[in-house]
Amino acid sequence: MKTAKKQAIKTGIFLLISLCAVKLSAQQNNLSRDYSSYLPEIRNYYKNQPVAARMEITPAVIKMVRQMLDQPRQTLLTPSVEEINGPNGKIGLRIFRPEKINAVYLDIHGGGNVWGTARFDDSLNDVMARKCNIAIVSVDYHLAPEFPYPAQIIDCNAAAKWLLKNAGTKFGTEKIFIGGGSAGAQNAATTIIYIRDSLKSAHKILGVGLQYGIFDLSKTPSHRQATENAPGLNKYILEQMMKAAYGQFSIAQLQNPLFSSLYADLTNLPPAFFMCGTADPLVDDTNFMEARWRMAGNKTYLALFPEAGHGFNLEPTKIAEVANDLYFDWIKNLIANSK
């Protein structure tokens, strides 16, 4: 009896170790790479940035910031604009078409669900379209507080549904990616879950790009420990944006998997690329979400960049270029290995 019990324990331990090995093998990362040569530039860049104004986010401030962010960007490709019908009204789609199209990328812009537009991502989308040979469809979802959250998720779901239906005829390919940064990553994560559960089409998505997203609206430890000196997104601005977009919800409501995908069932999802700077107050969101995505049996790539702040890959630094190229290589590799 004792021998049988010992054998059962040994078998259980073996299976547990095997399972852990499988889970860990699903993760690729850049953690062994040396980025120290880029640190002087990024330190100098943050040192020379003006101190963010400490202003309450009122309707007037929201309007001002929206106008500042919605400025034309210089691009080599000229984007076109298309509109589709959505539950909240017309949804704008800003489209970049390179000469050769190997896949289509549904881009979801950031801005805390309060500001930002599809045009805000023009510079990065132009480069990504040309370097990866992919069409980019960027969603101009409706913003809070005029359209209370989760209207933004519902708009992104509608755009994903449209793209899944029309990718073949519009772009000549049914290979699709979804991605975004900050609130865009938050909405991209909830959108891929919608695609899996409601459209039964997660298998049609080649990959998901989740850059410095917020995946727990009830706040991860690094979010709670944010400081006023955090580059890119300090404690005060983060608290103000959270209040403007989600202030009407309780902690329990914010942990609804529809809002905070960290709490969702993450099984049977496509490979995901997680990118974040270690100085970002949302770095725990990236680390926790990558771990849960991987432990659910999916493939992941974790890309962390030392001393980089929120939105760092949009800044004019060398480490931003390196980070974006790493992401582009991941996209191109998935395309090359797809059927």
N, C-alpha and C positions, 0 to 999 in steps of 0.2 A: 504493500500500500504506500509505504514511504517512498519507495523507488518510483512508483507511478506519479506520486505527487511532485517529486523532484524533477522528473522528466517533463511534467506539465509546466512547471515553473520555467525550466530551461527553454522549452518551446515558446512560452509566452515572451520571455526575454528576447529570444531570437527574432520573433515576429515584430516586437517593438523596435528593436535595433534596425531591422530591415525596413520597417515603415519609415523610421526617422531618416534612414539613408536615402530612401526614395524622395521624401519631402525635401531634404536638403539639396539633393542633386538637381531639383527643379530650379534652383536659384543660380543665376549668373550675377556677377557684380563687378564693380570697378575698385573694390576696396584695397587691392594690392598695388594700385597705380599711385605714382608719386606726383602730386600736384603742387609741391612746395615752390616751384619756380614761378607759379602764377600768383602766389599770395601777396608779394609786394604791390603788384598792380591793383589787386582787388581791395587791399587795405587802403591804398592811396585814393582809390575811387570812392570808397565809402567816407573816408575822411573829408573829402571835398564836396560831399553832397550837403545841400542846405538842410537845416533842421526842420522837420515837418511841423507845419503850423498846428497848434493845439486848438482845433475848432470842433464844436459840436456838429454832428452831421444832421443838418436841417435840410428841408426841401430846397432852400436857396443854395446851400453848399453842394448838395447832390447835383443840382442843375449846372453849377459852375464847373465841377469836376468832370461831368459828362461832356461838356463843351471842350474842356482842355484835352480830354482823351480822344475825342472823336475828330482828330485832325488827319488830313491826308498824309499817307506815307509814300515815300519814293519806292517804286517797285519796277522790276524789268518786265514782268508779266502784267497785263492789264486785266484786272478782275471784272467779271460781269456780275449782275445782280438779278436774282430770280425771286419770286414770291410764291409761297405755298399757303394753303389754308391750315389754320390750327385752331384749337379750342378757344384760344384767347384772341383770335383775329389773325390777320396776315402775319406770316413769319418770313423775314428776309433771309436769303441765302446768298452769301458772297463767294463767288466761285473763281478759283485760279485753275487754268488749264494749260499745262506745259505741252510742248510739241508731242512728246510721247507719254502715254498714260498706262502705267502698269497696275494701278490700284486707285482707290478713292479714299480720302481721309475726311471724316466728319470732325471739324474743329469746333470746340466750344470755348469761347473766350472767358477770361476771368473778370474780376471786378466785384467780388463779394455778392453777386446777384443784384447789386444796387446800381453799378455803373459799368462802363465798358461797352464796346460794340464789336461786331465782326471786323470792322475796319481797323480796330486797335491791333489785331493780329496780322495785319497785311505784310509787314516786313518779314516776319518769321515764316509766314505761310508762303510768300513768294520764293524765299530761299529753299524751303522744304519741297515745294512743288518741283523746282528745277533740279535740285540735287537728287531727289528720290524718284523722279519721273512719276509723280502721283498728282491727280487732281485734288484740290482742296475745296471742300464745301463748308463754309463757316456760318454758324447759326446766329442770327440777330434775334435772340429770344427776348421776350418782354421782361422788363426789370421791376424789381420791388423799389419802393413800397406801393407804386401805382398798381402793380399787379402782384398781390401778396404771394409770397412763397407758399407752396411749391409750384406756382405757375411756370417758373423757369424750367423745372424738370419736365413738366408736361409739354412745353414747347420743344425741348430737345428730343423728347420721345417721338413727337410728331415728325420732326426732321429726320430722325433715324428711320422711322417707318417709311417715309417718302424715299429716302436714299436706297433702302433695301429693295424697294419696289422698282426704282427707276435707274439704278446704277448701270445696268447692262445697256439700256437704250440710250441713256444720256452720256455715258462715258466709255462704253465699249468694254467694260470689265465689271465683274461682280465681286472682286476682291476689295474688302473694305476694312479700314482702320477707324477707330474713334479715339479722340484724345483732347486734352485741354490742360490749362494751368490754373492753379488756385481754385476758385469756385468753378472754373471750367472742368477741372479734374473731378471735383465733387459731382458735378452734373453728368460727366462722362461715365463715372462709376455707376451711378443710379440708372443711366440709360442702358448700359450693357446688361444690367440685371433685368430691366424691362424687356430688352430684346430676347433674353433667354426665357423669361417667364411668360410674357404676353405674346410675343411674335414667334417664339420657338425657333429662333434663328441665330443663336449664339455661335453655332458652328460656321456661320457665314462670315464672321468677323475674324480677320487674321490676327489682329493685335489691338491692345488698348494702351494708350499713353497717358500716364497720370503724373503730372508734374506739380510738385509742392501743393497737393490738394488738402482740403479740409474734409476729413472722413468721419469725424466725431464732433457734432455740433455741441455736445455737452462738455467739450474741451478735454483734450489729452494733457498729460503733465507738462510737456514743453509749451503748450498753448497757455496753460495757467501760470507758467513761470516766465512768460514774455516780459521783456523789459522795455523801457522807453528808448533804449539805445539800439534795439534790434534793427539791423539794416533792412530796408525794403518795406517792412511792416512792423511798426512798433506797437507796444501794448495799448496805448490810448486809441490809435486808429483802429486796431483790431477789435477792441471792445465796442467802439462806436459803430463799426460796420456790422458787427454781430447784432447789436441792438436794432439797427435800422432794418435789417433783413429778417431777423428771427426773434425779435424782442417779445412777440406775442405768444411764444411757445414756452411751456414748462420744460424742465429737464427731461422728464419722462417722454414728452412729445418729441423733443429733439433727438432722443435715442431711437425713435422709430426708424427701422431699416430703410424706409423710403427716403428719409432725410439724411440719416447718417449710415452710409453703406458699410462702415466698419462692423455694424451689428447684423448685417444681412447674411443670408446663406450665400456663400461664394463658390460653391461647387460648380463644376462644368462650365467654366468661363475660359475665354481665350488667354493666350500669353499676355502679360502686362509688363510695361516698362515704367518703373518708379524713379523719379528724379527729384532731388531736393538738396539744398545747401544746409550745412550743419549749423549755421547761424540763424536759420529760419525758425520762428516760433512754432511752425507747424511740422517740424521735422519728425516728431513722434507720430503724427498722423501717417506720414509716409512709411516709417519703420513698422508701425503696427499693422497697417493695411497690407504692406508687402508680405509680412509674416502670415497673416490670415489668408491672403490669396494663395500663397505657396502651400500652407498647411491644408488648404481645401483641395489640393491635388493639381493645381495649375502651375504653369511655368512662369517664372518671374525674372526680371533683371532689376537689380537695385543699384542705382547710380547716386552716390553721395559725393558732394564737393565741399572741401573744407573752407570754413569761414564765409561761405557764400550765403547771402540773404534771400528773402522772398522775391521771386521774380527775377533771379540773377541771370537767367539765360536770355533775357531781353535787354540786358545792359551791354554797353560797348566795351567789353573786356575780352581778353583772350580765353579766360576760363569759360565764358558763355559760349564762345565759338566751339571750344573743345567739347562741352557738354552737348550742344546741339548736334555736332557731328557724330557723337557716340549714339545718340538717339536715331539719327538718320541711318546710320549703319545697321542698327537693329531693325529698322523698318525694311531696308533693302534686303537684309538677310532673310527675313520672314517671307518677303515676296519671292525671292530666288528659290526658296525651299517649299513654296506652296505648289499645289497641283493646278 
